[in-house]
């Protein structure tokens, strides 16, 4: 997504800032910048929510037999005949 959105420079800057922020005695301000990069690049939960990104499974899950709709021969086979009058008496 970063390549598709043209964010390669932002990713590189995030990596550079993260390397600096992980050094001993790094400033709180630098750590805040890294957190902002994480949010803007979707690397945090908040960033994923803001970008409306979801992680998908490696392989799409097949619906179980209980979830599959039964095969019908025709649209008419879905209808059920109810005896009696419509007034419910």
Secondary structure, 3 states (H helix, E strand, C coil): CCCCCCCHHHHHHHHHHHHHHCCCCCCHHHHHHHHHHHHHCCCCHHHHHHHCCCCCCCCCCCCCCCCCCCCCCCHHHHCCCCCCCCCCC
